[in-house]
């Protein structure tokens, strides 16, 4: 029975001749029998964490057994007797809290672009043009090749064939890009960031499903996270969350799906430039009938080399110039469509009748099924709309698509349909053949420019996707260059850029035709669409708390459509799809090997970490000499003392006077404010001068700061931590019966679905016993004890101690282990870890190395770690 008010929060019981008092609402007295029943029904701590809903469970710093013992919590229980002699226990109703949790509470509110801002015509036009250039470039180029690929599988035998194909294209265009992505999926963004990995990180933030625990309890209280108070409607989402967190199979399945979707998305980014540029340049054969396919391929190769060569500059310098170009292109699409409708008649409007789709399949079912892969090409770029969402508000993207992009695309397809009804023998280069002869060459040039913009759009989306996957530990670290000081989303990855160029050229030289490339294009696009449907469904259940009817309607409608389209695409594997499947499989293997090896390495480091008992036996001098200076021990674990520190104690004749265990952690949020960058915690008692520091970076943050900036920010954060600690300890030591004290603030409570009450108030270091140590300013040895506790003097001396260590300089103690599989491991594990994972580790960037630390300040140790 939980307390229901602040007055009952101090529940008391008689026992041992005295009155005992529970410290706050996070404790309560229960009988032993009630406690047994509680254990059978489920742990109270887990119930309280589940009631918080979106925050998630676990990962709290200070949850180790050693830290709990030092806090005096024991097992979180005390025993006593009530007035009638019944045995009772004092149990904890919320998780224990340490300094990292306290630090996590005190965060600022993140600033976001609100859709309700005052209307500014200039800013609106700027965002509109940027949206066209960045978001809609890929889908805007689809009229160049959709009907060409579609009618290569289904010959035109009459007007009904054209109307059926046109009807199929129109309703695919409305259902996939408009209904699914623009109206639904865009709202599943991760603080404005889109893409398949943004969906996965959003789920990881609301449920503990990541196989590598890169998320700690305090990270859930950053301003980028959202806390939702529990309501009865949360019951289903809590059950979904508990199922995801408790099932290792589901965790692996979620990870496997996101890796598969990312591999398909990267493959899509390779196919898009090949398809777009090749189809645009193919219009040359309409203007110059004698032009050969070899000339088309050669020009396409040259254009792609130029595109990828200037990609770094195009990301930041040419963004605004590309917007007007896309605006002209969409106007050309709409204008040519209106021209063809006025020239060849309005018969194409009959295609809005969906019965023509039935007639289309009735006339030739098998060939109509084969043509579905070509029909889906009208929706290519749908995933790019979501992946390139970036800093654009959702409302802008939706408005631009509904008011400009979709009407122009519909007019373009209607115009091509009208042209085909009047010219049923023209089944190749349909778009360029329907252009009026007087404006052919200007439109041809604009079409090629639009194709290059579409290629750039997908390349930029791949950069964003890979940056997210690197941040979540699913891809080897690569050099990332930020090309804009105003927009962090504008990045450039050199290795990936050149890899995409050579891969794209390989597809063009291998197939040399838009028909075979189109078959591979459909497979890649559908692979990403299916994964997006699965993840958005989970988000609907877990986060949005959507009604089950809407969830079933969404997943059944779109998943069934996508599976039908996917079956048609797989039928053409032999015509070009095989190359894409091989390419995607290679990308998937790289991501799987990196994630698998990283998880084994992390688990090995956690098992080998040093215990607190060993640190206490060594004493504040750590069994060696403490020399002036600041030692930054880099480790990838967020709890405990890393095993490499024990090796330093054995191998070095002296250790630095101040030790900070630094862990650079990529958290699943887009941006971590600089004021929330660092979390600090003491390791052992004050006399050890040892701290743990977590440096947190979001997947849209810039690379880690330079070495000097990193040290300055870290020391400033450490000083603020010590000052706050001293203030709060001095407040706790004061007398609580001061007559001038304000009345206590009522405790904040939340109500779980089962009716239980839980406290949201966390006491600051409730169980901490103040140290009476005085730190000599000129000494680095163990401080002497003073019987009088003077927090002000302790603060000044410790700050002076830190400044002295800062002046002596900082040394980075870095562990660079050699990871190998155990000798008794199975063959494939040895092959993956000893060769493939080792190759990736030796050729990727390390998080600490990105700060360009001088070699004189680095001490590396290479130990062999068997996993």
N, C-alpha and C positions, 0 to 999 in steps of 0.2 A: 504494500500500500504506500504510494508515493505521497509526499507532502503536497498540499494544494495551495498554499499561500506562503508569503514571507514569514508570517508568524509561526506557521507550522513547520517552516524550514528548519527551525532550531528545536526539533523534537528531542525530548529528553526521556531518560529512563533511570530508575533507581537501580543501583547495583553496587555492592561492596560498601554500603553505607554512605555513598555520596551521589551527587547529581552529575550525570554525564550529558554532554551536549554534542550533537552532530554539528560539524563546522559550517555546513551550508546545505543548500538543496541538493548538491551532488552526492550527499551521503544520507542514509536513512537506516533506522533500526528495524530488523525483521527477526522473526523467530527462526529457529533452526529448521523447523518443519516447513515454514514458508520459503526459506532459502532453498531447501531441497526441491520444492515444487517449482521454484523459479528456475533452477538449473535444468529441470526437465522441460519446461516450456521454452527456454531459450535464454541466453545471457542478456542481462539488463543493459549492459554496455552496448552490445550489438543492436538491441532494440532502439536505444536512444540514437545511435548513429544512423540506423535505418530510417528513423523518423525524420531526420533532417533532410532526406530526399536527395536533392541535387548535389549536396556536398560530398557524399560518399563516405566510405569507411576506411579505417586503417591508415598505415603509413605515418603515424604520429611519431615525431622525434621524442625521445625519452621513454619509449615503450619497452626498452630493453629491461630485463629483469634486474640487472645491476643498478640501473638508474632508479627503478622503482624502490629498490631497497634503500638507496641513499636518501631518497625523499621521505623515508619513514613510512611509506605506504604499505610495506609488507606485501601481502597479497591483495591489498585493497579491502581488508576486512578486519574487524575487531570483535571480540566476544564479551558478553556480559550476561546479567540476569535481570529480568523485570521484577516488579513488585511481588508477583505471585510465584517467583522462583523459576519462571520459564527462561530457558537459555535463549539468548538473542545474539545476533551478529550485526555488525555495522558494515554495510556493503556500499560500494561506490556505484552511483547510477549513471555517471558519465565518465569518459576516459580521463586518465590523469593527464595533466598539462605541464609542460616545461617551458623554458624560455623561448624556444622556437615558436611555440603556440602563441605566447604573449606578443612576440615580434609580429607574428602573422596577423594579429587583430588590428594593429595600429597601421593601417594602410590608407592611402588617399583614394578618392573616387576617380576611376579612370575616365578620361575625357573621350567622348565619342561624337561623331558627326550625327546630329539629330536631324531627322527628316522635317521637323517642325520649325527649322530655322526661318528667319525672315527672308522673303523672296528677294533674290538678287539676280537680275536678268543676265549680267555679265558672267557671274559664276555659274548660272544655269546653262548658258550656252557653252561655256568652257567644259563643264562636266558632260554635256550632251555629246560634244565632239570627241572628247576623250573616251567616252563609253563606246561610241561607234568604232573607234580605232582599236581599242583594247579588247572589247567583249564580243562584238558582232562580226569581226572580220572573217571568221571561218564559215559561219552559216551563210554569210552574204555571197559567197562564191559558189554555193551548191547548184544554182541554175545552169552553170556551165557544163555539168556532166551528168546530172540526175537522169534525164530522159535518154541520153546516149547509152548509159550502162543498162538502163531498164529495158529499152527496146532491142538491145543486143541479145536478150534472152527471150523476148516475146515479140515476134514480127507483127507489124501493123497490117491487119487484113480488112479493116473497116473503121467507120467513125466510132462505133461502140468500143473498140479497143483503145482508141485515144481517150475517149471520155472515161472509161474505166480506169486506165492508168492515171489520168489526171485527177480523178476523184480520190484514188488511193493516195496520191501524193499530197493533195490538199488536206485530207483528214489526218495523215501522218504528221504533216507540218503543224496542224492545230493540236493534236494530242500530245506529241512528244516535246517539242520545244516550248509551246505555249502553256499547256495545262500542267505537264509534269514539272518542267524545269523552272519556267518563269513564275508560275503561280504557287508551286509547292516547294521544290528543292532549294530555291534561292533563300527561303526562310530558314533553312538548316545550316546557315553559315556560322562559322566560328568567330564571333566578334568581327564580322565583315570579311572574313577570309573563307574562300571556297575551295572546292577540290575534294577528291576522294579521301585524302589524308586528313583534311579538316573535319570530315564527318567522323572518321575514326577517333581523332583527338577529342572531339566533342563528347563521344561516348566514353572515352577514357576519363574525362574530367567528371563525369556523372556516375561512373561505376568503375570499380577497381578491376579492370579487365586486362591491363597491360601485363605482359609476361615479364618485362623488365621493370621493376618497381622504381620508376624515375620520378615518382610523385610522392611528396611528403605531406603530413597533415597540415602544416602551416601554409603550404602552397595553395590549399583549397580556400584560404582566407585572403588571397590576393584580390585586388580590386577587379581583376579580369574574371574572377569566378563569381557566380551568382548563387545566393542562398535563397531557397524557397521554403517558406514555412509549411509544415505538413497539413494536409487537408484530407478529408475522406477520399477524395478522388485520387490521392497518391497511392492508394493501396495496391492497385494493379502495377504501377510503375515500380513500387518497392519490391514486389514479387519478381518482376522481370529483372530488376537489378540484382537481387539475391541469387537468382538462378544463374545470371551471367558471372557473378563473382565466385560462386561455389563450384562451377563446372570448368575444369581445366580443358575439357574437350571444346566447349564453346569459346573459351579464350583463344585457343589455337585456331579454331575455325574462323573467328573474327579477324585474327592476324593474317591467316592464309588468304582470306578474301580480299583484304586491303592490299596485300602484296600482289595478288593476281590482278586486281583492278589497276594498281599503279603500273604494273608491267604492260597492261593493255593500253593505258593512257600514254605511256612513253612511246609505244609502238604507233599509236594514233598520231603522235606528234611527228613521227618519222614519215608516215604515209601522207599526212596533210600537205606538206610542201611539194612532195612528188606529184600528188594528184592535182593540186591547185595550179601549180606552174605549168605542168605538162598539158592540162586541159586548156589553159589560157593561151599558151603558145600554139596549140594545135589549130586555133582559129586562123593561123597563117595560111593553112591549106585552103581556106575558103577565099581569102583575099588574093592569094597566089596559087592557083590550081596546080601548078607544076612543082610546088614545094614538096620535098620528100619528108618521110618520117624521121630519117637520119638528121636532117636539118633542124627539125622540131626538137629532137632530143639534145642536140648540141647546144641550141640556144637555151633550152631549159637548164642544162648543166651550168652554163655561164651565169645565168641569172641567179641560180641558187648559190654559187660560189660568192658572187657579189653580196647577196643577202646576208649570208652567215659571216662574211668578212666585216660587215658594218653593223652586225647585230649588237655589239657592245654600245655603239654610239646611238643606234636607233632606239635603244631602250629608253634613253633619257632625252636625247636631243631632238628626235624627229616625231615624238609622240603627238604633239599638237598639230604638226603638219599633216599627219596621216588622217586625222579626223575629217577635215574637209574633203580629202580624196575619197574616203568611204561614203561621205554624204553625196558626192557627185555620182558615185557608183550606184548607190541605191536609187537615186533619182533616174539614172539611166535604165535600171531594171524596170522601174515603174513606167517610165516613158515609153520604152520599147514594147512593154506589155500592152499599154493603151493603144499604141500605134497598130499592133497586130490585131487587137480586138476590133478596132475601127476599120481595118483593111479587110480582114477575112470573116467578119461577122461575129455576133455574140453567142454562137452555138456552144462555146466552151463553158458558158455559165451553167449548162446542164450538169456539169460534173459535180456541182454541189448536192446533187441527188445521190445519196449513198447506194441506191439500187444499182447504179452502174458498176460498183465494185463487185456485186454479186454476179452481174452479167459478165464481167471481166474474168472471174474465176470459172464461170459456167462454160464459156466458150473454149477455154484451153486450161484446165486446172493445173496440170503439171508445170507448164511454162509460166503460168501466172505465179505459181509458188516460187519458181526460180527467180522471177523478176522482183521478188520482194527485197532481195539484197540491194538491188539498184534503187528501189523506191526509198529505202532507208537513208540513202545518201542525201536526200532533201533535208534531213535532220542532223547531218553532220555539223559539228560545231555547238551542239546543245550542251555537251559537257564543258566545252570551252567557255560558254556563257557563265557557268557556275565557277569554274576554276579561275577565271580572270576577274571575279567579282571585286577583289582587291579592296580599294578604298571607296568605291562607288556605292552610294546608298542603294538599297534594294529598290526603292521607289523609282529612282532614276532609270535603272536598268529595265524595270517592268514597263515604265512609260515609253521609253525609247523603242522597245520591242513592239508594244501594242500599237503605237501611233505612227511609227515609221518603218521599222524593219519588216514586220509581218505583212502590212499592206503592200509594200513593194515586192516582196517575195511572191505573194499570191498573184499580183498582177503579172509578174514575170512568167509564172507557170501557166496562168490562163492565156497569156499571149502566145506562148510556145504551143499550148494545146490548140488554139485557133489556127496557128500556122500549120500544125501537123494535120488537122482535119482537112485543110485545103491542099496540102502537099504530103500525101501519105507515103510517097516513095522516098522522102527525105528522113532517114533514121540516123544519120551521122552529122555531127557538128550542128545540132538543131539550133542552139542559141545563136551562133554566129550566122547561120543561114537565114535566121529571121530578122536580122538587123537591116534596116534600110541602107541601101548602097551609098547614099550620100554621107552617112555618118559612120560608116564601117570602121575606118582607120582610127578616128578618135576614140570610139568605143573599144576597139581592140587594144589600144594603149592603156586606157583606163582599166580594162579587164585584167591586163597583166600586172598593173600596179596593185589592183585589189587582191590578186592572187599572192603577190609578195607580202602584202599586209596580212592576209590570212595565215601565211606561213609564219610570219613573225608572231602573230597572236598565239599560235600553238607552241612555238618555241618558248615564249615568255611564260606560258602556263606550265610547261615542263620544268622550267627553272623554279617556279614557285612550288610545284609538287615535290621536286627533289629536295628543296630546302626544308619542307615540312617533314619529309621522311627521314632526312639526316637528323633533324632535331628530335625525332621520336625513336632514334636508334635503329632504323630499318634500312639504312643505306650508308656506305662508307663516307667519311667526311671528305669534302672537296673544298677547293678554294672558291669562295663566293665574293664577288665584287658588287658593291652597291653603287649604282651609276647615277643616283639622284640624292641630293641632300634633303630634299623636301619630302620625297616619297620613298619609304624604306622598301616598298613592295617591288620597286624597279631594281632588279638584280641581274647579274650576268655570271654564268659559271663557264669559264673557258673550256675546261675539259669536255663538258657535256655539249657545248656548242659545236666543237669540231667533231665530236663523236656523232652528233645528229647529222652534220653535213655529209660525212662519209657514208653513213647508213642510208641517207636519202638518195645520194648519188648511186649507191649500190642498187636500190630498188628501181630507179629509173633505167639504169643500164641493163638491169636484169630483165625487165618486162617490156620497156619501150612502148607501152600502150596503156591508155587510161582504163581499158576494160579489165585487164588483169590486176592492175593496181586498185581499181574500184572494188574488186572482190575482196582483197585484203583489207581495204578501208572499212568495209561494212563489218567485218569480224572484229576489228579493233574497237570501233565505235560501240558495238553492241556489248562487248565485254565490259566496258566502262559503265554503260547504261544499266546493265543488270546489277552490278555491284552497288551503284548508287541507289537503285530501288530497294535493295536489301538493307542498306544502312539507314536510309530515310525511314523505312518501316520500323527499325529498332528505335530510332529517335522519336518517332511518333508515340511508341509505347512507353519509352523510358523517360523522355524529357517533356514532350509536348502534352502528354496525357490525353491524347486524342481518343475519341470514342471508338469502340471496337468496330462499329459499322463502317466508319470512315477509313479505318486502317485496312480492313479487309477489302473494301472497294478499291483503295489505292493499289494494294499489292497484287490483288487478283487481276485487275484491269491491265496494269502496265507490265507486270511480270509475264503474264500470258502473251501479250503482244510481242514483247521483246524475245521471248523464247521461240515464237513462231518465226520472227525475222531472223533469229540466230540460226535456226535449223536451215533456213534457206541459204544463209551465208556459208554454213559448213558444207553445203552441197558443192560449193565451188572451191573447195580447198585445193584441189588439183590444178586450178586455173590461176593460182597466185596466192591463195590464202596460206599455203604451206610455208612460204618464206616468212610471213608475219608470225605464224605460230612458232617457228624456230627462233625468230628474233625475240619474241616475248618470253619464250621459255628461258633463253639465256639471261635476260634481265631479271626474271623471277628467281633464277638460281643464285644470282649475285646477291639479291636482297635476302633470300632465305639463309644463305651461308653466313652473311654478316650478322643477321639477327640471331641465328642459332649459336654462332661462336661468341657473340657478345654476351648472350645470356649465360652460357657456361662459364665464361670468364668472370662475370659479375657474381654468380653463385659461389665460385671458388674463392673470391676475395672476401665474401661475407663469412664463409665458414672459417677462414684463417685469421680473422681479425683478433686483436689482443683483448683479453678480458680486463675488466676494471680491478679485479683482485690482484692481478699481476702489477698493474700500475701503482696500486696502493703499497704493495710490498717493496717496489723500487724506491718509493718516497719522492718528495718534490724534486730532488736532484736527478731523478730517473737513473740512478746508479752510475752517473758519469759527471762530467764538469759542465756547468751551464755558462757558455760564453756569450758576451753581448752580441745582439743581433736578432733578426726576425727570420725564423725558419718557416717557410710555406711548404707544407707536405701535401702534394697533390694526390688525390685518391678519388676513385669513382664510387665509393660507398658513402652513404649519408649518415650512417650510424656506427658508433664504436670507433676504436683505434685501429687503423689499417695495419696489416701484418708487416708491411715494408718498414714501418717505423721501428719495429723491433730489430730489424736488420741494421738500420742506421745506428741504433743504440749500441749494437755489438761491434760494428765496423768502424765507427767514428770515435776519436778520442774525446770529443766534446760535442755538446748539442747546444743549440741556440737558447738564449734566455727566454724568448717567447716563441711558442710553437703554435701555428695555426694550421689545422687540417682543412685544406681547401678542396671542395668538390664543386666542379662546374656542372650544373644540372640544367638540361634543356627541359622545360616544363611545357605541357600541352596547352599553352595559351599563346595568342599571337604576339603580345608585347608585355614585358614586365617593366613597370615604371622604375626609373633609376633609384627613386627613394625606397623601393621595395626590392632592390637588386640583391642585397646581402642579408642573410640570417646568421646570427651568432649564438653560440652556446658555450658555457664553460665545460671543460673536460676535467674531471676530478675537482679538487678544492682550489681555493684562490692561490695557494702557495705554489702550485704546479705551473702557473702562467701558461696554460694550454687551452686553446679554444678550437671550436669547430665552426667552420664558415661554409655556407652554401651560397654560391654565386649562381643566381637563376637567370636564364635567358629564354625568351619565347622564340618561336620559330620564325617570327618576322623581325626580331631584333637584329641589329648589325652584329658582325663578328665581335668577339671579345675585344675590350679596349686594349690599347697599347700597354706595355709592361709598366711604365711609370704611372699612367692613369689608373690602371688596375690597382697598384699598390696604394696610391693616394686615396682612392675611394674605399679600399678595404680598411685602411688604418682609420680613416674618418668614421666609417661605420663601426669599427671596434671601439673607438673612443665614445661614440654616442651610446653604444650598448652598455659600456661600463658606467657612464654617467646615469643612464636610466636605471641601471641595476642599483646603484648607490642610493638614488632618490627613493626608490620603492622599498629598499630594505630599511632606510631610515624612517619611512612612513609606517612600516609594519612594526617597528620597535616602539612607536609612540603609545601613550596611554589612551585607551579606548573610551574612558569615562569623562572626557572633557565636556564641560557643560555647554561650551559654545559650539559643539559639533552639530552639524546639520543632521536632521533625521535620515535614517538609512533609506536608500532608494529601493522601492519594491523590486523584487527579483523578477527578471524576465523569464517567462516560461513558454514552452511549446506543448501542444497537445498531440500525442501520437494517435494513429487510427484506432488503437485499442483502448483509448481513453486515458492512458497514463500521462503524467506530467513530468517534464524534464526541464532542468535549468539550463539557461544559456549563459549564466554568469560564471566566469572562470576566475578563481582567486589567483592573485599574483604571488607565486612562490610561497604558498601557504605553509609548506612543510620545511622551508629552508631555514637552517640555523646559522645566524650571522657568524662570520669568522672574525677573530680578534687579532688578525695578522697585520703587521705594519711592514711595508715594503721599503727597505733602505734604497735611497735613490742611487747610490754609488756602488751598490753590490748586486751581483747576479746570483748569489747563492741563496739558500733557503731562508726566507724571511723569519725574523724572530716574532714571538708572540707577545702581545700587549694585553694585560688583563682588562683594559678599558676599550670598549668598542667605539671608535670615532670614525663614522662613515665619511665625513668630509676629509679628514686626514688620509684615510685609506684611498679615497678617490684621487686626491692630488698626487699622492705618492705613486699610485698605479699609472696614472696618466704620464707622470714624469718618467716612469719606468718604460712605458711604451715609446715615448719620444726618444729616449736614449737608445732603445733597440732600433728605432727607425733611422737614427743618425749612423748607426753602425752598418746599416745596409740589410737588404733582404736576400736570402738564398732560396732557390726553388729546389726542393728535394722531390724528384720525380721518379716514379716507378714505371719502367718500360719493360714489362715481362715478356718472356717468350712463352707463348701458349702452345701446349702440346697435349695430345690425347694420351690417356694412360695406356700402358703396354698391353693390358688385357682388354682394351676396347675393340669393338668390332671393326672390320676393315674399312667400311664406308665412313665411319666416324674419324678414323685416323686420316683417311684421304681428305675429308672436308676440313678438319682442324689443322693438320700438320702442313698441308700444302695450299689449299684454296684460301682458307681464312688467314693463314700466315701471309700469303701474297697480298691480300687486300689490306691487312694491317700495316705491312711494310710500305705500301704505296699510297696510303691515305694520310690526311692531316690529323694531328692530335689537337684536342681542345686547348691545352695549355700552350702548345707550340704556336698557335695562331697569334699570340701576343708578341712575338719577336723578342724573346728574352735573350739578353746577351749571354754568350757561352760562359763567361766568367761567373755568372750568377746561377748557373744550372748545375745540379749534381744528379746524374741519372744512374740508376741501378737496373741491370737486366738480370732477372732471376727467371728460372724456368718454372712455369706453373702448369701442373698436370691437371687436366679436367676430365 
